[in-house]
């Protein structure tokens, strides 16, 4: 467990935005012998380990078995709540050079103040008529969003209302002539002109394990589940077709070129079936998609925020999310509960209060494009969507164990029963 969580910490430190996270996963897959495919080319799947990336921000990896009759799919997301840097972002005000940014996802505003921040993402460089993409991470602290001192705002401890257009603009310099392009060129080896970009601010603080019980870190939502899913995928063997998906855009609704509410997954499954001469409809009938994401733990100071019976504290195991906005049904829940009980993996249900809205899930968005048994699971956490979040270190390891067994288990679903082989 300790080794797993130390590796997770390394992953959290490197996956500073969706683009750097996908780049890291690509490097891991290549080192494990996976071959990269391209969407706009024909596939001749003669090996058994492949992956594909769309728009540098979503990834699908799969392990082939030519005798397989079903897909086992685990999906997560790598985008995290943060700040997106707007076009022409530099402006000078009150003696400070600032960046014009926009909140990405439902950020916890005050959780991003007074933190050392860096910049990561994708840039496009121009060299005459040639435009080259590059994933970058400045890695050094280059910005901060300062709060107002209590001496100047005596309501700061009673009123946390922050205006995202006023209070959350980061400062980067006292030099009014400095530019974002200057920063990028200073901290990288790039010489060409910066032509376009998708860039994010991220918290530079180091992760920390607290009393060997809790992990506090930036980007726990949802890189914790992403790493558990990736590791279980790489370490599992199956007679089925194992699929691991990392989507972008979950924090903003999944409705993008590479999000869960796109054709990325279903088109990939179609191509796999065509290469293996499988009937897609028959194959999906026995298949399962499992969405692994984070949800809310019972808060130590606010019990009134939790559901009466289905909101546990940290290190309570894996949550089966079964409520009106989830995609879980009794068949998929039975398969997962069977795995947990046979492997002595702690689990429970999660439901939210009826008077708090919950969002859609990656599996739910995917169901708009493919009909398949689905399940939403996750890990409880504290301070969700802050720039520094908290999770239980036992839970992250249990998720890895459960997902690995999910990939390996043999089952059959018919009209009357579920059989484990």
For each residue, the residues with C-beta under 8 A, 3 or more apart:
1: 4 5 393 394 397
2: 5 6
3: 6 7
4: 1 7 8 231 396 397 400
5: 1 2 8 9 209 215 393 396 397
6: 2 3 9 10
7: 3 4 10 11 227 231
8: 4 5 11 12 215 223 224 227 228 396
9: 5 6 12 13 207 209 215 217
10: 6 7 13 14
11: 7 8 14 15 24 223 226 227
12: 8 9 15 207 217 218 219 220 223 224 227
13: 9 10 16 206 207
14: 10 11 20 21 24
15: 11 12 20 21 24 78 219 223 226
16: 13 20 21 118 120 137 200 202 219
17: 20 21 79 80 82 120 121 137 200 202
18: 21 22 57 78 79 80 248
19: 22 23 56 57 120 121 122 135 198
20: 14 15 16 17 23 24 120 121 135 137
21: 14 15 16 17 18 24 25 78 223 226 246
22: 18 19 25 26 53 56 57 58 59 78 246
23: 19 20 26 27 56 135
24: 11 14 15 20 21 27 28
25: 21 22 28 29 59 61 78 226 230 246
26: 22 23 29 30 36 51 53 59
27: 23 24 30 31
28: 24 25 31 32 230 234
29: 25 26 32 34 36 49 51 61
30: 26 27 33 34 36
31: 27 28
32: 28 29 49 234
33: 30 49
34: 29 30 49 50 51 61
35: 47 49 50 51
36: 26 29 30 50 51 52 53
37: 41 43 50 51 52
38: 41 52
39: 52 54 267
40:
41: 37 38
42:
43: 37 271 275
44: 275
45: 50 64 272 275 276
46:
47: 35 50 64
48: 63 64 65
49: 29 32 33 34 35 61 62 63 64
50: 34 35 36 37 45 47 61 62 64
51: 26 29 34 35 36 37 59 60 61 62
52: 36 37 38 39 59 60 268
53: 22 26 36 56 57 58 59
54: 39 57 58 59 257 258 264
55: 58 248 256 257 258
56: 19 22 23 53 122 133 135
57: 18 19 22 53 54 78 79 122 248 249 258
58: 22 53 54 55 245 246 247 248 258 259 264
59: 22 25 26 51 52 53 54 245 246
60: 51 52 243 244 245 246 264 265 268
61: 25 29 34 49 50 51 233 243 244 245
62: 49 50 51 241 242 243 244 268 272
63: 48 49 233 238 241 242
64: 45 47 48 49 50 68 241 272 276
65: 48 68 238 239 240 241
66: 276
67: 239
68: 64 65 71 239 240 241 276 278
69: 240 278 282 283 286
70: 240 241 283 286 287 288
71: 68 240 241 243 269 283 284 287 288 289 372
72: 238 240 241 242 243 287 288 290 406 407
73: 243 244 245 265 287 288 289 290 372
74: 229 232 233 243 244 245 289 290 292 403 406 407
75: 229 244 245 246 247 260 265 289 290 291 292 362 363 366
76: 222 225 226 229 245 246 247 291 292 293 362
77: 222 226 246 247 248 249 250 251 260 293 362
78: 15 18 21 22 25 57 222 223 226 246 247 248
79: 17 18 57 104 105 247 248 249 250 251 252
80: 17 18 105 202 218 219 221 222 223 251
81: 103 104 105 106 107 108 221 251 385
82: 17 104 105 107 200 201 202 387
83: 101 102 103 104 107 112 168 170 200 201
84: 101 102 103 104 198 199 200
85: 89 99 100 101 119 121 180 197 199 200 201
86: 89 100 101 102
87:
88: 100
89: 85 86 99 100 101 180
90: 97 98 99 100 178 179 180
91: 97 98 100
92: 96 97 98 176
93: 96 98
94:
95: 174
96: 92 93 171 173 174
97: 90 91 92 171 172 173 174 175 176 178
98: 90 91 92 93 169 170 171 172
99: 85 89 90 143 169 170 172 180 201
100: 85 86 88 89 90 91 169
101: 83 84 85 86 89 168 169 170 201
102: 83 84 86 164
103: 81 83 84 106 107 109 164 168
104: 79 81 82 83 84 107 200 251 252
105: 79 80 81 82 251 252 385
106: 81 103 251 385
107: 81 82 83 103 104 111 112 385 386 387
108: 81 111 112 383 384 385 386 387
109: 103 112 113 160 162 164 167 168
110: 113 147 160 162
111: 107 108 383 385 386 387 388
112: 83 107 108 109 115 117 145 168 203 386 387
113: 109 110 145 146 147 162 167 168
114: 144 145 146 147
115: 112 144 145 203 204 205 387 388
116: 141 144 203 204 205
117: 112 141 142 143 144 145 170 201 202 203 204
118: 16 137 138 139 140 141 142 143 201 202 204
119: 85 136 137 138 142 143 180 183 184 199 200 201 202
120: 16 17 19 20 136 137 138 199 200 202
121: 17 19 20 85 135 136 197 198 199 200
122: 19 56 57 133 134 135 136 197 198 199
123: 133 134 136 184 190 194 196 197 198 199
124: 131 132 133 134 194 195 196 197
125: 131 132 134 190 192 193 194 195
126: 130 131 192 193 194 195
127: 130 131 132 192 193
128:
129:
130: 126 127
131: 124 125 126 127 195 196
132: 124 125 127 192
133: 56 122 123 124
134: 122 123 124 125 190
135: 19 20 23 56 121 122
136: 119 120 121 122 123 184 188 190
137: 16 17 20 118 119 120
138: 118 119 120 142 183 184 187 188
139: 118 187
140: 118 187 204
141: 116 117 118 144 204
142: 117 118 119 138 172 183 187
143: 99 117 118 119 170 171 172 201
144: 114 115 116 117 141 170 171
145: 112 113 114 115 117 167 168 169 170 171
146: 113 114 171
147: 110 113 114 156
148: 152 153 156 167
149: 152 153
150: 153 154 156 157
151: 154
152: 148 149
153: 148 149 150 156
154: 150 151
155: 158 159
156: 147 148 150 153 159 160
157: 150
158: 155
159: 155 156
160: 109 110 156
161:
162: 109 110 113 167 168
163: 166 167 168
164: 102 103 109 167 168
165: 168 169
166: 163 169
167: 109 113 145 148 162 163 164
168: 83 101 103 109 112 113 145 162 163 164 165
169: 98 99 100 101 145 165 166
170: 83 98 99 101 117 143 144 145 201
171: 96 97 98 143 144 145 146
172: 97 98 99 142 143 178 183
173: 96 97 176 178
174: 95 96 97
175: 97 178
176: 92 97 173
177:
178: 90 97 172 173 175 182 183
179: 90 182 183
180: 85 89 90 99 119 183 184 194 199
181: 184 185 193 194
182: 178 179 185 186
183: 119 138 142 172 178 179 180 186 187
184: 119 123 136 138 180 181 187 188 190 194
185: 181 182 188 190 191 194
186: 182 183
187: 138 139 140 142 183 184
188: 136 138 184 185
189:
190: 123 125 134 136 184 185 194
191: 185
192: 125 126 127 132
193: 125 126 127 181
194: 123 124 125 126 180 181 184 185 190 197
195: 124 125 126 131
196: 123 124 131
197: 85 121 122 123 124 194
198: 19 84 121 122 123
199: 84 85 119 120 121 122 123 180
200: 16 17 82 83 84 85 104 119 120 121
201: 82 83 85 99 101 117 118 119 143 170
202: 16 17 80 82 117 118 119 120 218 219
203: 112 115 116 117 218 219 387 388
204: 115 116 117 118 140 141
205: 115 116 218 387 388
206: 13
207: 9 12 13 215 216 217 218
208: 215 216 217
209: 5 9 212 214 215 216 393
210: 213 214 215 216 390
211: 214
212: 209 393
213: 210 314 315 392 393 394
214: 209 210 211 314 390 391 392 393
215: 5 8 9 207 208 209 210 220 224 390 391 392 393 396
216: 207 208 209 210 388 389 390
217: 9 12 207 208 220 388 389
218: 12 80 202 203 205 207 387 388 389
219: 12 15 16 80 202 203 223 389
220: 12 215 217 223 224 294 381 389 390 391
221: 80 81 224 293 294 381 384 385 389
222: 76 77 78 80 225 226 250 292 293 294
223: 8 11 12 15 21 78 80 219 220 226 227
224: 8 12 215 220 221 227 228 294 379 381 391 396 399
225: 76 222 228 229 292 293 294 378 379 399
226: 11 15 21 25 76 77 78 222 223 229 230 246
227: 7 8 11 12 223 224 230 231 396
228: 8 224 225 231 232 292 396 397 399 400 403
229: 74 75 76 225 226 232 233 244 246 292 403
230: 25 28 226 227 233 234 244 246
231: 4 7 227 228 234 235 400 404
232: 74 228 229 235 236 400 401 402 403 404 406 407
233: 61 63 74 229 230 236 242 244 403 407
234: 28 32 230 231
235: 231 232 404
236: 232 233 242 404 407 408
237: 408
238: 63 65 72 241 242 407 408
239: 65 67 68 410
240: 65 68 69 70 71 72
241: 62 63 64 65 68 70 71 72 238 272
242: 62 63 72 233 236 238 407
243: 60 61 62 71 72 73 74 269
244: 60 61 62 73 74 75 229 230 233
245: 58 59 60 61 73 74 75 76 265 362
246: 21 22 25 58 59 60 75 76 77 78 226 229 230
247: 58 75 76 77 78 79 250 254 258 259 260 264 362
248: 18 55 57 58 77 78 79 256 258 259
249: 57 77 79 252 253 254 255 256 258 259 260
250: 77 79 222 247 254 259 260 293 362
251: 77 79 80 81 104 105 106
252: 79 104 105 249 255 256
253: 249 259 261 360
254: 247 249 250 259 260 261 262 360 362 365
255: 249 252 259 261 262
256: 55 248 249 252 259 261 262
257: 54 55 262
258: 54 55 57 58 247 248 249 262 264
259: 58 247 248 249 250 253 254 255 256 262 264 365
260: 75 77 247 249 250 254 265 362 363 365 366
261: 253 254 255 256 365 366 368 369
262: 254 255 256 257 258 259 265 369
263: 266 267 369
264: 54 58 60 247 258 259 267 268
265: 60 73 75 245 260 262 268 269 366 369 370
266: 263 269 270 366 369 370
267: 39 263 264 270 271
268: 52 60 62 264 265 271 272
269: 71 243 265 266 272 273 280 283 284 370
270: 266 267 273 274 280
271: 43 267 268 274 275
272: 45 62 64 241 268 269 275 276 278
273: 269 270 276 277 278 279 280 283
274: 270 271 277
275: 43 44 45 271 272
276: 45 64 66 68 272 273
277: 273 274
278: 68 69 272 273 282 283
279: 273 282 283
280: 269 270 273 283 284
281: 284 285
282: 69 278 279 285 286
283: 69 70 71 269 273 278 279 280 286 287
284: 71 269 280 281 287 370 371 372
285: 281 282 413
286: 69 70 282 283 412 413
287: 70 71 72 73 283 284 372 373
288: 70 71 72 73 332 335 372 373 374 375
289: 71 73 74 75 363 366 367 370 372 373 374 375
290: 72 73 74 75 332 336 363 374 375 376 377 403 406
291: 75 76 327 361 362 363 364 374 375 376 377
292: 74 75 76 222 225 228 229 377 378 399 403
293: 76 77 221 222 225 250 361 362 376 378
294: 220 221 222 224 225 378 379 380 381 384 391
295: 319 321 350 352 378 379 380 381 384
296: 299 305 306 311 352 380 381 382 384
297: 311 312 313 314 316 380 381 382 392
298: 303 306 311 312 313 380
299: 296 302 303 305 306 382
300: 313 382
301:
302: 299 305 306
303: 298 299 306
304:
305: 296 299 302 353 356
306: 296 298 299 302 303 311 353
307: 310 311 350 351 352 353
308:
309: 351
310: 307 348 349 350 351
311: 296 297 298 306 307 350 351 352 380
312: 297 298 316 317 319 348 350 380
313: 297 298 300 316 380
314: 213 214 297 380 381 382 390 391 392 395
315: 213 392 393 394 395
316: 297 312 313 319 346 348 380 392 395
317: 312 340 345 346 347 348 394 395 398
318: 340 345 346 347 348 377 378 379 395 398 399 402
319: 295 312 316 347 348 349 350 377 378 379 380
320: 328 333 336 337 347 348 349 350 375 376 377
321: 295 326 328 349 350 351 361 376 377 378
322: 326 328 333 349 350 351 376
323: 326 350 351 352 358
324:
325: 358 359 360 361 364
326: 321 322 323 358 361 364 376
327: 291 361 363 364 367 374 375 376
328: 320 321 322 332 333 374 375 376
329: 332 333 373 374 375
330: 333 334
331: 334 335 373 413 418
332: 288 290 328 329 335 336 373 374 375
333: 320 322 328 329 330 336 337 375
334: 330 331 337 338 418
335: 288 331 332 338 339 375 406 409 411 418
336: 290 320 332 333 339 340 347 375 377 402 406
337: 320 333 334 340 341 347
338: 334 335 341 342 409 420
339: 335 336 342 343 345 402 405 406 409
340: 317 318 336 337 343 345 346 347 402
341: 337 338 344 345
342: 338 339 405
343: 339 340 401 402 405
344: 341
345: 317 318 339 340 341 398 401 402 405
346: 316 317 318 340 398
347: 317 318 319 320 336 337 340 402
348: 310 312 316 317 318 319 320
349: 310 319 320 321 322
350: 295 307 310 311 312 319 320 321 322 323 378 380
351: 307 309 310 311 321 322 323
352: 295 296 307 311 323 356 358
353: 305 306 307 356
354:
355:
356: 305 352 353
357:
358: 323 325 326 352
359: 325
360: 253 254 325 364 365
361: 291 293 321 325 326 327 364 365 376
362: 75 76 77 245 247 250 254 260 291 293 365 366
363: 75 260 289 290 291 327 366 367 374 375 376
364: 291 325 326 327 360 361 367 374 376
365: 254 259 260 261 360 361 362 368
366: 75 260 261 265 266 289 362 363 369 370 372 374
367: 289 327 363 364 370 371 372 374
368: 261 365
369: 261 262 263 265 266 366
370: 265 266 269 284 289 366 367
371: 284 367
372: 71 73 284 287 288 289 366 367
373: 287 288 289 329 331 332 413
374: 288 289 290 291 327 328 329 332 363 364 366 367
375: 288 289 290 291 320 327 328 329 332 333 335 336 363
376: 290 291 293 320 321 322 326 327 328 361 363 364
377: 290 291 292 318 319 320 321 336 399 402
378: 225 292 293 294 295 318 319 321 350
379: 224 225 294 295 318 319 391 392 395 396 399
380: 294 295 296 297 298 311 312 313 314 316 319 350 391 392 395
381: 220 221 224 294 295 296 297 314 384 389 390 391
382: 296 297 299 300 314 389 390 391
383: 108 111 386 388 389 390
384: 108 221 294 295 296 381 389
385: 81 105 106 107 108 111 221 389
386: 107 108 111 112 383 389
387: 82 107 108 111 112 115 203 205 218
388: 111 115 203 205 216 217 218 383
389: 216 217 218 219 220 221 381 382 383 384 385 386
390: 210 214 215 216 220 314 381 382 383
391: 214 215 220 224 294 314 379 380 381 382 395 396
392: 213 214 215 297 314 315 316 379 380 395 396
393: 1 5 209 212 213 214 215 315 396 397
394: 1 213 315 317 397 398
395: 314 315 316 317 318 379 380 391 392 398 399
396: 4 5 8 215 224 227 228 379 391 392 393 399 400
397: 1 4 5 228 393 394 400 401
398: 317 318 345 346 394 395 401 402
399: 224 225 228 292 318 377 379 395 396 402 403
400: 4 228 231 232 396 397 403 404
401: 232 343 345 397 398 404 405
402: 232 318 336 339 340 343 345 347 377 398 399 405 406
403: 74 228 229 232 233 290 292 399 400 406 407
404: 231 232 235 236 400 401 407 408
405: 339 342 343 345 401 402 408 409
406: 72 74 232 290 335 336 339 402 403 409
407: 72 74 232 233 236 238 242 403 404
408: 236 237 238 404 405
409: 335 338 339 405 406 420
410: 239 420 421
411: 335 418 419 420 421
412: 286 418 419 421
413: 285 286 331 373 418 419
414: 417 419
415:
416:
417: 414
418: 331 334 335 411 412 413
419: 411 412 413 414
420: 338 409 410 411
421: 410 411 412
